[in-house]
Amino acid sequence: MKKALGRGLESLISGTEQREIRSIQLRQIKPNPFQPRKSFTEEDLSELTESIRANGVLQPITVRRKNDFFEIVAGERRYRASLAAGLKEVPAVIKEVPDEKMLEFALVENIQRENLNPIDEAMGYKELSDKFRLTHETISERMGKSRSHISNMLRILELETHIRKMISDNVLSFGHAKVLLSVKDKNRRIILAQRAAKDGLSVRELEAMLSAKSEPVRTKERRTDHKTSYIKSLETKLSEHLSRKTEIIYKKGKGRVAIDFYSDDDFKVLLEKLGIKNFD
């Protein structure tokens, strides 16, 4: 089952074909439109950028022709680091690659490097399943992962938006996600996720909390039991719009709105969503 990943991405792309390496202007290259990894931070690229600045690009990227440009098949980190290093061109191998393989190769490359967060990985599998009609078994074979791993990854997309955000921000892990999926009540699941994030609970501690049924129901949670359907609907819309749990406490024309955030960076994102800028 590990064969596909074990062979290495370059061998998957190259096959038995002869490779012709040529230099391509960076301005002629576009990122992979099927790239499952949604964010590349300066911290992620800093070491590679310095290496490329000192030694150049030692391993060619792989691209495909797309009209008057080239799209990256593999090597997006090298491409982005080359831009950061001030290069004008990079060595590249040109291949004919269909859309389905573009996503597949990008997933394999990120999984090999282990730098995809669980949500991005799951979204990649979902696109292979939905857009290209691949079965879980076929995805499993191509990714070099077990079928149960593929199915479990796809299941975490069933979690609420703000819980998925905590996972993609690495506040909660894939292990936490699997535990939370065993909780059927959505409100209880959200409370547990917040508790795990706030207190830094390990997966085992979260499991123990579930087994003991020890998490207290906070007073403010009990007060929401009698909310009107209109207020509940507003809460849902705000939660979806802001991608985080939002609670409205309303009584006789007065009340408050409580919006959760999960880290300092996430707090800044929230402020930007609310239209508050220049707050540093």
VOGU-3710 file (C-alpha; in Angstrom, 3 decimals, decimal comma):
1> mkkalgrgle> 0,000/0,000/0,000  2,952/2,332/0,550  4,351/1,600/-2,923  3,075/4,739/-4,657  4,593/7,122/-2,120  7,646/4,962/-1,597  8,682/5,237/-5,253  8,899/9,003/-4,937  6,953/11,663/-6,771  9,495/12,220/-9,525
11> slisgteqre> 9,371/8,562/-10,542  5,560/8,680/-10,597  5,638/11,654/-12,940  8,582/10,602/-15,087  7,755/6,954/-15,728  10,087/5,662/-18,430  10,166/8,836/-20,528  13,357/10,719/-21,312  13,549/13,996/-19,425  14,544/17,225/-21,140
21> irsiqlrqik> 15,399/19,984/-18,715  15,107/23,625/-19,822  15,079/27,008/-18,119  11,725/28,775/-17,933  11,093/32,379/-16,921  9,277/32,577/-13,594  6,864/35,116/-15,078  5,711/32,388/-17,494  4,834/29,988/-14,668  1,580/29,766/-12,740
31> pnpfqprksf> 0,868/27,745/-9,560  -0,925/24,412/-9,742  -4,665/25,277/-9,803  -5,342/21,976/-8,018  -2,819/22,615/-5,226  -4,420/21,218/-2,032  -2,191/23,222/0,269  -3,909/26,562/0,770  -1,183/28,542/2,548  2,572/28,909/2,194
41> teedlselte> 4,092/31,023/4,964  7,444/32,826/4,934  8,519/30,544/7,783  7,768/27,462/5,650  9,883/28,776/2,781  12,694/30,670/4,547  15,222/27,819/4,718  14,588/26,743/1,128  14,789/30,360/-0,056  18,215/30,797/1,536
51> sirangvlqp> 19,423/27,504/0,020  18,238/28,539/-3,451  19,767/31,992/-3,036  23,116/30,351/-2,241  23,090/27,324/-4,537  20,306/27,796/-7,080  17,512/25,321/-7,773  19,181/21,899/-7,602  16,101/19,837/-8,554  14,022/20,940/-11,571
61> itvrrkndff> 10,333/21,609/-11,087  7,797/19,834/-13,321  5,309/21,853/-15,378  2,717/21,407/-18,111  1,881/23,757/-20,952  -1,336/25,750/-20,541  -1,992/28,183/-23,390  0,828/30,739/-23,303  1,960/29,788/-19,812  3,148/26,797/-17,820
71> eivagerryr> 1,336/25,350/-14,780  3,263/23,693/-11,978  2,770/19,946/-11,666  5,304/19,454/-8,865  7,680/21,823/-7,108  5,511/24,708/-5,945  7,685/25,321/-2,868  10,758/25,548/-5,110  8,891/27,955/-7,383  7,748/30,204/-4,507
81> aslaaglkev> 11,165/30,113/-2,835  12,795/31,008/-6,176  10,531/34,053/-6,433  11,453/35,035/-2,867  15,149/34,561/-3,663  14,884/36,970/-6,598  15,500/34,452/-9,386  14,253/35,199/-12,895  14,103/31,605/-14,181  14,160/28,016/-12,930
91> pavikevpde> 15,075/24,650/-14,447  11,961/22,681/-15,390  10,759/19,510/-17,065  7,707/19,873/-19,319  5,146/17,038/-19,227  1,680/16,412/-20,561  -0,407/15,913/-17,431  -4,257/15,738/-17,194  -6,165/17,631/-14,480  -6,779/14,511/-12,391
101> kmlefalven> -3,045/13,793/-12,203  -2,291/17,437/-11,341  -4,235/17,070/-8,107  -2,912/13,573/-7,467  0,740/14,599/-7,870  0,265/17,710/-5,716  -1,275/15,569/-2,960  1,529/13,002/-3,154  4,191/15,723/-3,027  2,666/17,326/0,080
111> iqrenlnpid> 2,010/14,011/1,821  5,599/12,929/1,213  6,769/16,143/2,864  4,143/15,744/5,624  3,303/19,450/5,409  -0,407/19,280/4,605  -2,794/19,998/7,448  -5,577/17,386/7,798  -8,302/19,649/6,367  -6,355/20,437/3,171
121> eamgykelsd> -5,500/16,742/2,784  -9,146/15,753/3,255  -10,306/18,408/0,765  -7,845/17,014/-1,779  -9,286/13,514/-1,367  -12,811/14,937/-1,617  -11,993/16,627/-4,911  -10,536/13,383/-6,291  -13,737/11,637/-5,220  -16,272/14,264/-6,312
131> kfrlthetis> -14,702/15,884/-9,343  -12,849/12,911/-10,827  -15,198/10,168/-9,566  -12,438/8,118/-7,931  -13,456/5,521/-5,346  -11,896/5,467/-1,888  -10,121/2,276/-2,904  -8,585/3,912/-5,985  -7,521/6,989/-3,996  -6,017/4,670/-1,395
141> ermgksrshi> -3,951/2,852/-4,024  -2,738/6,035/-5,698  -1,866/7,821/-2,460  -0,197/4,844/-0,814  -2,539/5,171/2,151  -4,967/2,652/3,652  -8,591/2,839/2,603  -9,597/3,447/6,225  -7,232/6,450/6,354  -8,913/7,978/3,289
151> snmlrilele> -12,388/7,384/4,741  -11,416/8,790/8,149  -9,876/11,881/6,576  -13,032/12,550/4,566  -15,175/12,167/7,686  -13,512/15,125/9,424  -15,098/17,371/6,790  -18,405/16,601/8,543  -17,270/18,675/11,537  -18,547/22,211/12,025
161> thirkmisdn> -16,752/25,029/10,179  -15,125/26,547/13,265  -13,854/23,141/14,444  -12,362/22,528/10,998  -10,699/25,946/11,297  -9,073/24,902/14,586  -7,769/21,758/12,873  -6,422/23,582/9,822  -4,711/26,077/12,173  -3,129/23,128/14,041
171> vlsfghakvl> -4,893/24,107/17,256  -6,487/20,650/17,230  -5,070/17,505/15,616  -6,480/14,781/13,394  -6,633/12,645/16,558  -8,824/15,240/18,269  -11,042/15,309/15,171  -11,626/11,541/15,288  -12,617/11,759/18,953  -14,993/14,661/18,294
181> lsvkdknrri> -16,658/12,759/15,450  -17,809/10,181/17,984  -19,914/12,897/19,664  -23,311/13,057/17,986  -24,647/16,169/19,709  -23,272/19,170/17,797  -23,460/21,626/20,700  -21,629/19,223/22,991  -19,050/18,615/20,254  -18,401/22,345/19,935
191> ilaqraakdg> -18,028/22,741/23,713  -15,560/19,856/23,819  -13,543/21,255/20,914  -13,326/24,637/22,606  -12,314/23,039/25,892  -9,616/20,965/24,175  -8,258/24,041/22,399  -8,413/26,348/25,427  -6,870/23,881/27,905  -4,473/22,239/25,454
201> lsvreleaml> -5,964/18,807/26,077  -4,217/15,822/24,513  -6,208/13,323/22,475  -6,085/10,881/25,387  -7,323/13,525/27,838  -10,188/14,363/25,509  -11,094/10,664/25,256  -10,973/10,369/29,037  -13,287/13,371/29,371  -15,773/11,697/27,055
211> saksepvrtk> -15,577/8,380/28,884  -16,129/10,017/32,252  -18,758/12,363/30,826  -17,114/14,918/33,066  -17,375/18,073/31,013  -19,617/20,521/32,866  -22,473/22,239/31,071  -21,799/25,908/31,601  -24,541/28,178/32,847  -24,548/30,263/29,683
221> errtdhktsy> -25,036/27,107/27,601  -28,100/26,218/29,668  -29,487/29,713/29,100  -29,520/29,170/25,347  -32,067/26,333/25,613  -34,983/28,776/25,411  -33,761/30,847/22,462  -36,259/31,581/19,739  -35,787/29,950/16,355  -34,982/33,409/14,958
231> iksletklse> -32,084/33,951/17,383  -30,805/30,430/16,754  -30,968/31,079/13,015  -28,967/34,290/13,455  -26,374/32,402/15,504  -26,005/29,811/12,752  -25,658/32,456/10,029  -23,073/34,425/12,022  -21,121/31,251/12,834  -21,000/30,280/9,171
241> hlsrkteiiy> -20,136/33,805/8,028  -17,318/34,214/10,565  -16,185/30,543/10,450  -16,323/30,235/14,250  -18,815/29,621/17,054  -20,951/32,685/17,709  -23,433/32,950/20,573  -26,219/35,489/21,001  -27,583/36,178/24,490  -30,847/38,091/24,072
251> kkgkgrvaid> -33,489/39,121/26,588  -36,102/41,841/26,302  -34,270/43,889/23,709  -30,872/43,637/25,442  -28,005/41,198/25,372  -24,585/40,493/23,920  -22,845/38,595/21,123  -19,918/36,289/21,967  -17,562/35,289/19,135  -14,881/32,652/19,684
261> fysdddfkvl> -11,286/32,847/18,427  -8,553/30,253/18,888  -5,166/31,999/18,779  -3,607/35,460/18,485  -3,402/35,071/14,699  -6,997/33,886/14,564  -8,035/36,938/16,621  -6,472/39,172/13,957  -8,338/37,262/11,246  -11,577/37,790/13,171
271> leklgiknfd> -10,930/41,520/13,529  -10,305/41,760/9,773  -13,580/39,916/9,097  -15,295/42,524/11,281  -13,670/45,327/9,264  -11,207/46,371/11,984  -7,757/47,052/10,494  -4,481/48,624/11,598  -4,843/47,179/15,073  -1,171/46,282/15,650
//
